[in-house]
Amino acid sequence: METGYRNQETGKKGKIEKFEDLEVWKKSVRLSIQVYDELKNCKDYGLRDQIQRSAVSVPSNPVK
């Protein structure tokens, strides 16, 4: 069985040494940033804060 991952930008194989190497984690960080940008002018503070917290929870809680 093959271990490691293939970098989507370079196509090269690499070794997963930490969760930050995972493409799914990188995508979740980018999504969190997009959520914050989209909601920066939202005046419904309760809704905005709840959505922002949920967007950040994915990259903040990696499975060990």
Order of alpha helices (4+ residues) and beta strands (2+ residues): beta-beta-alpha-alpha
